[in-house]
Amino acid sequence: MELFTPEFGLVFWMFLAFVCLYFILAKWAWPFIIKSMEERADLIDKGVAYAQEAKSHLDNAKAEADKLIAEARNQQADILREASKMRNELIEKARGEAADEANKVSQAAQVSLEQARKEAEKQLRTEVGDLALQIAEKVIRKNIASDDAQRALVDQYLSEVETKN
Amino acid sequence: MKSKIITAIVALVIVALMGWGYYSSAQHRAHGHTSELNPKETIFEHLGDAYGWEVPFNHSVRIPLPIIVWGQDGLHCFMSNRITGGETYDGFKISTSEEHHGKVVQVMDDGSEVRPWDFSITKNVAGIFIAALLVIGMVMALKRWYVRNGMKAPRGGKGFLELVVDFVYGDTIRPILGKHAPKYAPYLLTAFFFILTMNLLGLIVIFPGGANLTGNIAVTLVLAVLTFLITTFSGTREYWKEIFWPEVPMALKCPVPMMQLIEVLGMFTKPLALMVRLFANMMSGHMVVLVLVLLIFIFTNLFGVGVGVGTSVFSVAFTLFMLLLDVLVSFIQAYVFTILSTIFISMALVEPHHKEA
Protein backbone atom coordinates (compact mmCIF):
# COMPACT_ATOMS: atom_id res chain seq x y z
CA MET A 1 0.00 0.00 0.00
CA GLU A 2 1.19 3.45 -0.87
CA LEU A 3 0.77 4.70 2.67
CA PHE A 4 3.36 2.26 4.00
CA THR A 5 6.05 2.63 1.34
CA PRO A 6 8.34 5.55 2.07
CA GLU A 7 8.77 7.84 -0.91
CA PHE A 8 12.42 8.31 -1.83
CA GLY A 9 12.16 12.05 -2.53
CA LEU A 10 10.45 12.70 0.77
CA VAL A 11 13.06 10.70 2.69
CA PHE A 12 15.80 12.67 0.94
CA TRP A 13 14.34 16.09 1.67
CA MET A 14 13.32 15.15 5.20
CA PHE A 15 16.85 13.96 5.94
CA LEU A 16 18.35 17.11 4.45
CA ALA A 17 15.93 19.40 6.27
CA PHE A 18 16.43 17.67 9.59
CA VAL A 19 20.21 17.61 9.34
CA CYS A 20 20.32 21.31 8.42
CA LEU A 21 17.92 22.13 11.25
CA TYR A 22 20.03 20.07 13.63
CA PHE A 23 23.30 21.76 12.70
CA ILE A 24 21.84 25.25 12.84
CA LEU A 25 20.20 24.74 16.20
CA ALA A 26 22.99 22.64 17.70
CA LYS A 27 25.55 25.29 16.76
CA TRP A 28 23.75 28.52 17.54
CA ALA A 29 20.76 27.83 19.74
CA TRP A 30 20.51 24.83 22.05
CA PRO A 31 23.80 25.04 23.95
CA PHE A 32 23.25 28.73 24.57
CA ILE A 33 19.62 28.26 25.63
CA ILE A 34 20.48 25.38 27.96
CA LYS A 35 23.39 27.29 29.44
CA SER A 36 21.26 30.39 30.00
CA MET A 37 18.50 28.39 31.62
CA GLU A 38 20.88 26.55 33.90
CA GLU A 39 22.63 29.77 34.84
CA ARG A 40 19.33 31.34 35.70
CA ALA A 41 18.29 28.30 37.72
CA ASP A 42 21.58 28.53 39.63
CA LEU A 43 21.10 32.25 40.15
CA ILE A 44 17.61 31.70 41.53
CA ASP A 45 18.79 28.92 43.83
CA LYS A 46 21.62 31.09 45.08
CA GLY A 47 19.24 34.01 45.48
CA VAL A 48 16.92 31.94 47.64
CA ALA A 49 19.79 30.69 49.80
CA TYR A 50 21.15 34.22 50.08
CA ALA A 51 17.75 35.60 51.05
CA GLN A 52 17.35 32.94 53.75
CA GLU A 53 20.79 33.70 55.09
CA ALA A 54 20.08 37.41 55.01
CA LYS A 55 16.83 36.87 56.90
CA SER A 56 18.55 34.88 59.64
CA HIS A 57 21.24 37.57 59.79
CA LEU A 58 18.58 40.19 60.16
CA ASP A 59 16.89 38.22 62.93
CA ASN A 60 20.22 37.99 64.79
CA ALA A 61 21.11 41.58 64.08
CA LYS A 62 18.82 43.08 66.72
CA ALA A 63 20.16 40.84 69.45
CA GLU A 64 23.70 41.60 68.34
CA ALA A 65 23.04 45.31 68.29
CA ASP A 66 21.57 45.18 71.79
CA LYS A 67 24.62 43.28 72.98
CA LEU A 68 26.91 45.87 71.39
CA ILE A 69 25.03 48.75 72.97
CA ALA A 70 25.20 47.12 76.40
CA GLU A 71 28.92 46.54 75.95
CA ALA A 72 29.41 50.15 74.91
CA ARG A 73 27.50 51.36 77.96
CA ASN A 74 29.71 49.28 80.27
CA GLN A 75 32.81 50.63 78.65
CA GLN A 76 31.52 54.15 78.92
CA ALA A 77 30.82 53.70 82.61
CA ASP A 78 34.29 52.22 83.14
CA ILE A 79 35.94 55.08 81.35
CA LEU A 80 33.98 57.66 83.33
CA ARG A 81 34.86 55.98 86.60
CA GLU A 82 38.51 55.82 85.66
CA ALA A 83 38.50 59.45 84.62
CA SER A 84 36.94 60.66 87.85
CA LYS A 85 39.43 58.58 89.86
CA MET A 86 42.30 60.05 87.93
CA ARG A 87 40.98 63.58 88.37
CA ASN A 88 40.72 63.11 92.14
CA GLU A 89 44.23 61.74 92.30
CA LEU A 90 45.55 64.66 90.30
CA ILE A 91 43.83 67.15 92.53
CA GLU A 92 45.15 65.40 95.68
CA LYS A 93 48.66 65.36 94.35
CA ALA A 94 48.53 69.03 93.32
CA ARG A 95 47.15 69.99 96.69
CA GLY A 96 49.97 68.12 98.50
CA GLU A 97 52.61 69.68 96.34
CA ALA A 98 51.19 73.12 96.82
CA ALA A 99 51.15 72.65 100.61
CA ASP A 100 54.79 71.50 100.61
CA GLU A 101 55.81 74.48 98.55
CA ALA A 102 53.98 76.87 100.80
CA ASN A 103 55.70 75.32 103.86
CA LYS A 104 59.08 75.68 102.30
CA VAL A 105 58.43 79.30 101.35
CA SER A 106 57.18 80.21 104.82
CA GLN A 107 60.17 78.46 106.48
CA ALA A 108 62.62 80.31 104.25
CA ALA A 109 60.82 83.56 105.06
CA GLN A 110 61.09 82.82 108.81
CA VAL A 111 64.79 82.05 108.51
CA SER A 112 65.57 85.23 106.64
CA LEU A 113 63.37 87.23 109.04
CA GLU A 114 65.30 85.81 112.01
CA GLN A 115 68.56 86.68 110.35
CA ALA A 116 67.44 90.18 109.59
CA ARG A 117 66.27 90.59 113.16
CA LYS A 118 69.58 89.36 114.53
CA GLU A 119 71.50 91.68 112.28
CA ALA A 120 69.29 94.58 113.23
CA GLU A 121 69.78 93.71 116.89
CA LYS A 122 73.48 93.52 116.42
CA GLN A 123 73.59 96.87 114.67
CA LEU A 124 71.25 98.41 117.19
CA ARG A 125 73.39 97.12 120.01
CA THR A 126 76.51 98.57 118.46
CA GLU A 127 74.78 101.86 117.84
CA VAL A 128 73.16 101.94 121.24
CA GLY A 129 76.53 101.04 122.80
CA ASP A 130 78.23 103.82 120.89
CA LEU A 131 75.45 106.23 121.75
CA ALA A 132 75.56 105.27 125.42
CA LEU A 133 79.31 105.54 125.40
CA GLN A 134 79.19 108.96 123.87
CA ILE A 135 76.53 110.03 126.36
CA ALA A 136 78.48 108.53 129.25
CA GLU A 137 81.67 110.03 127.95
CA LYS A 138 80.01 113.40 127.90
CA VAL A 139 78.52 112.89 131.39
CA ILE A 140 81.55 111.57 133.12
CA ARG A 141 84.37 112.88 130.95
CA LYS A 142 86.30 114.18 133.73
CA ASN A 143 85.97 111.23 136.19
CA ILE A 144 86.62 108.41 134.07
CA ALA A 145 90.21 107.87 133.22
CA SER A 146 90.33 104.44 131.81
CA ASP A 147 88.23 104.29 128.82
CA ASP A 148 88.37 100.55 128.43
CA ALA A 149 87.13 99.69 131.90
CA GLN A 150 84.19 101.97 131.45
CA ARG A 151 83.35 100.44 128.14
CA ALA A 152 83.25 96.86 129.60
CA LEU A 153 80.92 98.09 132.26
CA VAL A 154 78.59 99.62 129.74
CA ASP A 155 78.66 96.47 127.73
CA GLN A 156 77.72 94.52 130.78
CA TYR A 157 74.82 96.80 131.53
CA LEU A 158 73.63 96.59 128.04
CA SER A 159 73.62 92.76 128.16
CA GLU A 160 71.56 93.01 131.31
CA VAL A 161 69.15 95.28 129.56
CA GLU A 162 68.95 92.93 126.66
CA THR A 163 68.19 89.85 128.70
CA LYS A 164 65.55 91.79 130.56
CA ASN A 165 63.84 92.52 127.30
CA MET B 1 -21.32 38.73 27.39
CA LYS B 2 -18.20 38.75 25.26
CA SER B 3 -18.13 34.95 25.06
CA LYS B 4 -21.79 34.93 24.00
CA ILE B 5 -21.04 37.28 21.12
CA ILE B 6 -18.10 35.14 20.04
CA THR B 7 -20.25 32.00 20.19
CA ALA B 8 -22.95 33.68 18.12
CA ILE B 9 -20.42 34.79 15.49
CA VAL B 10 -18.87 31.33 15.29
CA ALA B 11 -22.32 29.72 14.96
CA LEU B 12 -23.27 32.19 12.22
CA VAL B 13 -20.07 31.52 10.29
CA ILE B 14 -20.62 27.76 10.53
CA VAL B 15 -24.20 28.04 9.31
CA ALA B 16 -23.16 30.34 6.48
CA LEU B 17 -20.36 27.99 5.44
CA MET B 18 -22.75 25.04 5.50
CA GLY B 19 -25.24 26.88 3.33
CA TRP B 20 -22.52 27.95 0.94
CA GLY B 21 -21.20 24.40 0.79
CA TYR B 22 -24.61 22.99 -0.11
CA TYR B 23 -25.13 25.73 -2.68
CA SER B 24 -21.82 25.16 -4.40
CA SER B 25 -22.31 21.42 -4.33
CA ALA B 26 -25.73 21.89 -5.96
CA GLN B 27 -24.12 24.16 -8.59
CA HIS B 28 -21.50 21.50 -9.18
CA ARG B 29 -24.17 18.93 -9.89
CA ALA B 30 -26.21 21.30 -12.04
CA HIS B 31 -23.15 21.69 -14.29
CA GLY B 32 -22.95 17.97 -14.77
CA HIS B 33 -19.95 17.20 -12.52
CA THR B 34 -21.65 14.22 -10.93
CA SER B 35 -18.51 12.61 -9.61
CA GLU B 36 -19.22 9.63 -7.41
CA LEU B 37 -18.13 10.04 -3.83
CA ASN B 38 -15.34 7.58 -3.16
CA PRO B 39 -14.60 7.72 0.58
CA LYS B 40 -11.53 5.48 0.45
CA GLU B 41 -9.90 7.44 -2.34
CA THR B 42 -10.72 10.76 -0.67
CA ILE B 43 -9.22 9.63 2.63
CA PHE B 44 -6.02 8.35 1.06
CA GLU B 45 -5.70 11.42 -1.09
CA HIS B 46 -5.83 13.58 2.03
CA LEU B 47 -3.48 11.38 3.99
CA GLY B 48 -0.99 11.10 1.18
CA ASP B 49 1.36 13.47 -0.55
CA ALA B 50 0.48 15.72 -3.49
CA TYR B 51 2.09 17.89 -6.13
CA GLY B 52 0.67 21.31 -5.34
CA TRP B 53 -1.14 22.50 -2.27
CA GLU B 54 -4.93 22.70 -2.05
CA VAL B 55 -6.64 25.97 -1.21
CA PRO B 56 -9.96 26.04 0.66
CA PHE B 57 -13.29 26.01 -1.22
CA ASN B 58 -11.75 25.17 -4.55
CA HIS B 59 -11.15 21.86 -6.21
CA SER B 60 -9.08 22.92 -9.19
CA VAL B 61 -6.77 25.73 -8.06
CA ARG B 62 -3.68 24.57 -6.23
CA ILE B 63 -0.65 26.45 -5.00
CA PRO B 64 2.00 25.33 -7.51
CA LEU B 65 5.15 23.72 -6.16
CA PRO B 66 8.36 22.93 -8.03
CA ILE B 67 8.75 19.48 -9.53
CA ILE B 68 12.34 18.28 -9.75
CA VAL B 69 12.84 14.93 -11.48
CA TRP B 70 15.86 13.07 -12.78
CA GLY B 71 14.50 11.16 -15.72
CA GLN B 72 16.07 9.03 -18.43
CA ASP B 73 17.42 12.16 -20.11
CA GLY B 74 18.63 14.16 -17.16
CA LEU B 75 17.25 16.78 -14.81
CA HIS B 76 13.87 18.43 -15.32
CA CYS B 77 12.46 21.28 -13.25
CA PHE B 78 9.01 22.83 -13.71
CA MET B 79 6.09 24.03 -11.64
CA SER B 80 3.47 21.52 -10.65
CA ASN B 81 0.55 23.51 -12.10
CA ARG B 82 1.65 22.34 -15.57
CA ILE B 83 0.68 18.75 -14.86
CA THR B 84 -1.78 18.69 -11.93
CA GLY B 85 -4.66 19.14 -14.36
CA GLY B 86 -3.76 15.78 -15.96
CA GLU B 87 -1.63 17.26 -18.76
CA THR B 88 1.70 15.92 -20.00
CA TYR B 89 4.59 18.39 -19.86
CA ASP B 90 8.06 17.74 -21.16
CA GLY B 91 7.27 14.02 -21.25
CA PHE B 92 6.11 13.92 -17.64
CA LYS B 93 2.63 13.44 -16.23
CA ILE B 94 0.91 12.36 -13.05
CA SER B 95 0.18 8.70 -13.45
CA THR B 96 -3.30 7.29 -13.22
CA SER B 97 -2.12 3.72 -13.55
CA GLU B 98 -2.41 1.18 -10.75
CA GLU B 99 1.32 0.93 -10.18
CA HIS B 100 2.36 4.60 -9.92
CA HIS B 101 -0.97 6.13 -8.97
CA GLY B 102 -0.70 9.85 -8.28
CA LYS B 103 3.05 10.02 -8.86
CA VAL B 104 5.00 11.79 -11.56
CA VAL B 105 6.08 9.40 -14.32
CA GLN B 106 8.00 9.80 -17.53
CA VAL B 107 6.06 8.64 -20.58
CA MET B 108 8.36 6.65 -22.83
CA ASP B 109 8.14 6.48 -26.61
CA ASP B 110 6.32 3.17 -26.47
CA GLY B 111 3.72 4.60 -24.08
CA SER B 112 5.02 2.85 -20.99
CA GLU B 113 5.45 4.81 -17.77
CA VAL B 114 8.75 4.94 -15.94
CA ARG B 115 9.11 6.42 -12.48
CA PRO B 116 12.04 8.92 -12.47
CA TRP B 117 14.15 9.86 -9.45
CA ASP B 118 11.67 12.21 -7.87
CA PHE B 119 13.14 15.10 -5.87
CA SER B 120 10.02 17.21 -6.22
CA ILE B 121 9.13 19.75 -3.59
CA THR B 122 5.80 18.10 -2.91
CA LYS B 123 3.22 19.28 -0.42
CA ASN B 124 4.88 17.26 2.32
CA VAL B 125 8.39 18.49 1.46
CA ALA B 126 7.15 22.07 1.50
CA GLY B 127 5.44 21.32 4.80
CA ILE B 128 8.70 19.98 6.21
CA PHE B 129 10.51 23.16 5.14
CA ILE B 130 7.81 25.34 6.68
CA ALA B 131 8.00 23.34 9.92
CA ALA B 132 11.81 23.58 9.95
CA LEU B 133 11.67 27.34 9.40
CA LEU B 134 9.08 27.70 12.16
CA VAL B 135 11.27 25.72 14.56
CA ILE B 136 14.30 27.84 13.68
CA GLY B 137 12.22 30.98 14.14
CA MET B 138 10.88 29.92 17.52
CA VAL B 139 14.13 28.65 18.94
CA MET B 140 16.17 31.57 17.62
CA ALA B 141 13.63 33.97 19.11
CA LEU B 142 14.14 32.31 22.48
CA LYS B 143 17.91 32.49 22.08
CA ARG B 144 17.74 36.17 21.09
CA TRP B 145 15.76 36.83 24.25
CA TYR B 146 18.59 35.40 26.34
CA VAL B 147 21.20 37.33 24.38
CA ARG B 148 19.32 40.61 24.89
CA ASN B 149 17.84 40.17 28.33
CA GLY B 150 20.40 38.00 30.05
CA MET B 151 19.01 36.54 33.23
CA LYS B 152 15.49 37.88 32.89
CA ALA B 153 12.79 35.23 32.51
CA PRO B 154 11.05 35.30 29.12
CA ARG B 155 7.38 36.25 28.97
CA GLY B 156 4.46 35.11 26.84
CA GLY B 157 5.13 32.72 23.99
CA LYS B 158 8.84 32.55 24.72
CA GLY B 159 8.06 31.75 28.33
CA PHE B 160 5.93 28.84 27.19
CA LEU B 161 8.69 27.70 24.85
CA GLU B 162 11.15 27.84 27.71
CA LEU B 163 8.75 25.83 29.85
CA VAL B 164 8.65 23.13 27.17
CA VAL B 165 12.43 23.18 26.74
CA ASP B 166 12.86 22.86 30.48
CA PHE B 167 10.31 20.06 30.62
CA VAL B 168 12.04 18.11 27.86
CA TYR B 169 15.62 18.87 28.83
CA GLY B 170 15.51 19.48 32.55
CA ASP B 171 12.98 16.80 33.46
CA THR B 172 13.68 14.15 30.84
CA ILE B 173 17.00 14.30 29.04
CA ARG B 174 19.19 15.41 31.94
CA PRO B 175 17.91 12.93 34.53
CA ILE B 176 18.19 10.03 32.07
CA LEU B 177 21.50 10.83 30.38
CA GLY B 178 23.24 12.53 33.29
CA LYS B 179 26.68 13.76 32.31
CA HIS B 180 26.13 12.82 28.67
CA ALA B 181 23.07 15.10 28.44
CA PRO B 182 24.73 18.16 26.86
CA LYS B 183 26.14 16.03 24.05
CA TYR B 184 22.84 14.49 22.97
CA ALA B 185 20.44 17.27 24.01
CA PRO B 186 20.66 19.22 20.72
CA TYR B 187 19.53 16.20 18.70
CA LEU B 188 16.76 15.26 21.11
CA LEU B 189 15.47 18.80 21.51
CA THR B 190 15.57 19.40 17.77
CA ALA B 191 13.69 16.16 17.17
CA PHE B 192 11.12 17.04 19.80
CA PHE B 193 10.37 20.51 18.47
CA PHE B 194 10.45 19.42 14.86
CA ILE B 195 8.01 16.56 15.50
CA LEU B 196 5.78 18.76 17.64
CA THR B 197 5.67 21.49 14.99
CA MET B 198 4.95 18.99 12.23
CA ASN B 199 2.23 17.34 14.32
CA LEU B 200 0.52 20.64 15.06
CA LEU B 201 0.91 21.95 11.51
CA GLY B 202 -0.83 18.80 10.30
CA LEU B 203 -3.88 19.73 12.37
CA ILE B 204 -4.30 23.11 10.71
CA VAL B 205 -6.44 22.46 7.68
CA ILE B 206 -5.44 25.34 5.42
CA PHE B 207 -2.29 26.37 3.64
CA PRO B 208 0.71 26.53 5.94
CA GLY B 209 -0.63 23.39 7.55
CA GLY B 210 -2.69 20.49 6.38
CA ALA B 211 0.16 18.32 5.21
CA ASN B 212 0.04 14.97 6.97
CA LEU B 213 3.75 15.07 7.81
CA THR B 214 4.32 12.86 10.82
CA GLY B 215 1.55 10.61 9.57
CA ASN B 216 3.81 9.82 6.64
CA ILE B 217 6.11 6.88 7.08
CA ALA B 218 9.00 8.50 5.19
CA VAL B 219 9.24 11.28 7.76
CA THR B 220 9.14 9.00 10.79
CA LEU B 221 11.55 6.64 9.02
CA VAL B 222 14.19 9.36 8.79
CA LEU B 223 13.76 10.28 12.45
CA ALA B 224 13.90 6.64 13.56
CA VAL B 225 16.97 5.96 11.42
CA LEU B 226 18.74 8.96 12.94
CA THR B 227 17.99 7.70 16.44
CA PHE B 228 19.20 4.25 15.39
CA LEU B 229 22.45 5.66 13.99
CA ILE B 230 23.12 7.76 17.07
CA THR B 231 22.36 4.81 19.34
CA THR B 232 24.58 2.46 17.37
CA PHE B 233 27.51 4.84 17.07
CA SER B 234 27.50 5.81 20.73
CA GLY B 235 27.38 2.18 21.90
CA THR B 236 29.98 1.39 24.55
CA ARG B 237 31.97 -1.84 24.81
CA GLU B 238 29.53 -3.01 27.42
CA TYR B 239 26.61 -2.35 25.07
CA TRP B 240 28.10 -4.51 22.33
CA LYS B 241 29.17 -7.14 24.83
CA GLU B 242 25.61 -7.41 26.11
CA ILE B 243 24.44 -7.93 22.56
CA PHE B 244 27.00 -10.46 21.38
CA TRP B 245 28.01 -12.19 24.62
CA PRO B 246 25.26 -11.59 27.17
CA GLU B 247 25.44 -13.02 30.69
CA VAL B 248 23.13 -15.95 30.19
CA PRO B 249 23.60 -19.72 30.51
CA MET B 250 26.02 -21.04 27.90
CA ALA B 251 23.40 -23.21 26.25
CA LEU B 252 21.48 -20.13 25.21
CA LYS B 253 24.35 -18.49 23.38
CA CYS B 254 27.04 -20.94 22.36
CA PRO B 255 26.12 -23.60 19.86
CA VAL B 256 23.04 -21.79 18.59
CA PRO B 257 23.29 -17.98 18.99
CA MET B 258 19.78 -17.58 20.32
CA MET B 259 20.33 -14.59 22.59
CA GLN B 260 22.52 -12.87 20.04
CA LEU B 261 19.76 -13.20 17.49
CA ILE B 262 17.20 -11.74 19.87
CA GLU B 263 19.51 -8.91 20.91
CA VAL B 264 20.40 -7.99 17.34
CA LEU B 265 16.73 -8.06 16.43
CA GLY B 266 16.10 -5.83 19.41
CA MET B 267 18.56 -3.28 18.03
CA PHE B 268 16.32 -2.87 15.01
CA THR B 269 12.89 -3.30 16.55
CA LYS B 270 13.44 -0.40 18.95
CA PRO B 271 13.75 2.28 16.25
CA LEU B 272 11.16 0.44 14.17
CA ALA B 273 8.70 0.80 17.04
CA LEU B 274 9.55 4.51 17.23
CA MET B 275 8.83 4.90 13.54
CA VAL B 276 5.54 2.99 13.53
CA ARG B 277 4.26 4.51 16.77
CA LEU B 278 4.55 8.10 15.64
CA PHE B 279 3.32 7.33 12.14
CA ALA B 280 0.30 5.29 13.25
CA ASN B 281 -0.76 7.70 15.98
CA MET B 282 -0.70 10.75 13.80
CA MET B 283 -2.17 9.04 10.76
CA SER B 284 -5.02 7.50 12.69
CA GLY B 285 -5.92 10.86 14.19
CA HIS B 286 -6.12 12.38 10.73
CA MET B 287 -8.04 9.39 9.47
CA VAL B 288 -10.68 9.57 12.20
CA VAL B 289 -11.25 13.25 11.48
CA LEU B 290 -11.52 12.56 7.75
CA VAL B 291 -13.98 9.72 8.30
CA LEU B 292 -16.10 11.86 10.60
CA VAL B 293 -16.28 14.62 8.00
CA LEU B 294 -16.94 12.17 5.20
CA LEU B 295 -19.87 10.72 7.15
CA ILE B 296 -21.73 13.95 6.39
CA PHE B 297 -21.39 13.37 2.66
CA ILE B 298 -22.05 9.66 2.84
CA PHE B 299 -25.29 10.19 4.77
CA THR B 300 -26.31 13.06 2.51
CA ASN B 301 -25.84 10.81 -0.50
CA LEU B 302 -27.76 7.96 1.11
CA PHE B 303 -30.62 9.72 2.93
CA GLY B 304 -30.77 13.24 1.57
CA VAL B 305 -29.92 16.72 2.80
CA GLY B 306 -31.96 16.60 6.02
CA VAL B 307 -30.05 13.67 7.48
CA GLY B 308 -26.81 15.22 6.20
CA VAL B 309 -27.47 18.40 8.20
CA GLY B 310 -28.19 16.31 11.30
CA THR B 311 -25.03 14.30 10.77
CA SER B 312 -22.97 17.44 10.26
CA VAL B 313 -23.85 18.71 13.73
CA PHE B 314 -22.80 15.40 15.22
CA SER B 315 -19.72 15.14 12.99
CA VAL B 316 -18.50 18.67 13.64
CA ALA B 317 -18.82 18.12 17.39
CA PHE B 318 -16.84 14.89 17.23
CA THR B 319 -14.31 16.35 14.80
CA LEU B 320 -13.70 19.20 17.19
CA PHE B 321 -13.23 16.72 20.00
CA MET B 322 -10.86 14.62 17.89
CA LEU B 323 -8.83 17.65 16.85
CA LEU B 324 -8.46 18.75 20.45
CA LEU B 325 -7.46 15.23 21.34
CA ASP B 326 -4.96 15.34 18.48
CA VAL B 327 -3.40 18.48 19.94
CA LEU B 328 -2.80 16.45 23.07
CA VAL B 329 -1.59 13.49 21.05
CA SER B 330 0.78 15.80 19.14
CA PHE B 331 2.48 16.74 22.38
CA ILE B 332 2.43 13.23 23.77
CA GLN B 333 3.82 11.58 20.66
CA ALA B 334 6.56 14.17 20.23
CA TYR B 335 7.44 13.66 23.87
CA VAL B 336 7.25 9.87 23.65
CA PHE B 337 9.55 9.84 20.63
CA THR B 338 12.03 12.05 22.49
CA ILE B 339 11.94 10.15 25.78
CA LEU B 340 12.29 6.76 24.06
CA SER B 341 15.18 8.04 21.93
CA THR B 342 16.77 9.30 25.13
CA ILE B 343 16.31 5.94 26.81
CA PHE B 344 17.72 4.05 23.81
CA ILE B 345 20.76 6.32 23.79
CA SER B 346 21.21 5.89 27.55
CA MET B 347 21.01 2.11 27.09
CA ALA B 348 23.77 2.34 24.50
CA LEU B 349 25.90 4.33 26.92
CA VAL B 350 25.72 1.58 29.53
CA GLU B 351 28.80 1.06 31.73
CA PRO B 352 29.80 -2.27 33.28
CA HIS B 353 27.64 -2.77 36.34
CA HIS B 354 28.52 -6.29 37.47
CA LYS B 355 31.01 -5.20 40.11
CA GLU B 356 28.48 -3.46 42.27
CA ALA B 357 25.86 -6.20 41.85
Interface residues (C-beta under 8 A of the other chain):
Chain A: E2 L3 F4 T5 P6 E7 F8 G9 L10 V11 F12 W13 M14 F15 A17 F18 C20 L21 Y22 I24 L25 A26 W28 A29 W30 P31 F32 I33 I34 S36 M37 E39 R40 A41 L43
Chain B: F44 L47 G48 D49 H101 G102 W117 D118 F119 S120 I121 T122 N124 V125 I128 F129 A132 V135 I136 V139 M140 L142 K143 Y146 V147 M151 A153 E162 V165 D166 Y169 G170 P182 A185 P186 Y187 L189 T190 A191 F194 N216 I217 A218 V219 L221 V222 L223 L226 M283
